[in-house]
Amino acid sequence: MSAPDAQLSTLKAQLASAARDRKSVAVEGAGTKRGWAAIAPRADVTVSTRSMNAVVEHRHGDLTATVQAGAPLGDVNRELARHGQWIALDPPFADRATIGGIVATNDAGPRRHRFGAPRDQIIGVEIVRIDGTSARAGGIVVKNVAGYDLGRLMTGSFGSLAVIASATFKLYPIPPASRTVVVDAADAGPIASALTASQLTPTAIELQTHPTRLLVRFESSEVATERQASLAAELAVSVGGRADIVTGNDEAALWAAHMERPWRGDGAVVRVAALPTGIGGILRWCEDALRDVEWEAIGRAGVGVLLLRVGGDTPRQQRAIDALRARIPSGRGSVVVVRASDDLKRAVDVWGPAGDTLPLMRALKQQFDPAGLLNPGRGPFGI
């Protein structure tokens, strides 16, 4: 029996044993998202995926790879880089975050602008249900998407339906060159809209506050990145911004600091999703409504996703979250608490209004985990 097969058998046995004994199970990889979601009751058993950390198969000719759930994304991409390929995901803590955790939370970073989130890149999945039975869905090549719905179902489930044992991704060639245009502007919204509407093809259009600016990244050949960065800088200046182009070590340091921004300070971190055209209005609201607390935001300007850190005491954080939710109509976006103190999690609903999707989510939970033993309370809207 190969090592991956033996590890899968161990996982199946652990879950089957817990199911027989009616014990609740928590699933954990590297723990980078341990504090995410609502406060969940302490599980009877914790199952770790850290030993399941292999690249099971890299089909470099087909641009696909199957990876075990406990493998850190950084290690996986270093292995895939031997053939000049990578999984085009760059979530927070990307070097340590595991494949299973990234898929389970559908976590993505700046390059979501070009490559999408995990649910857009996963083409196959192997799962283990709480009773120890396993199932596979999806194909090993990009054109074979039979059963893809199961893979998409697992993304964003927070491990509440089944344990992800491995996932198969479509891969991308590693770009040989990169440049980032740093655009300073009092109002980044018009510049972001102009860039999105242009013929340019950035891999990221990131917003950051204090001061307000855009980071517009191009990754392609040396000639293409130089040309596109120059055109983007000219466009930004024509719309009223000031632009500089960085590359090399300066660019790497710029992005490393950017990714740390929402997480490095105290306070709650909330994920705000809205129409891209509404992001500017949300930031103006923050400037006015959050004047008495420390706050900062970064986000995907072209996608409409912000990570907003709100300081202050628990009542102030709660008021800010409630006001944000009131500002974004149901069905037009969401405000989800990602990181918060236990006091704040008790004061607000971490997920916000569920809308008409909650009955479907509960039905899925009942089908996959009828006894409610797997990651109880950690799934979306507490399923």
PyMOL commands that set and color helices and strands:
alter all, ss='L'
color gray80, all
select helices_A, chain A and resi 3-20+73-83+99-105+112-115+118-121+148-154+189-197+222-238+248-263+276-289+314-327+342-347+355-368+380-382
alter helices_A, ss='H'
color red, helices_A
select strands_A, chain A and resi 25-28+45-48+55-59+64-68+85-86+122-128+134-138+163-170+172-173+177-184+204-208+213-220+242-246+268-273+295-300+305-310+334-339
alter strands_A, ss='S'
color yellow, strands_A
deselect
rebuild
show_as cartoon
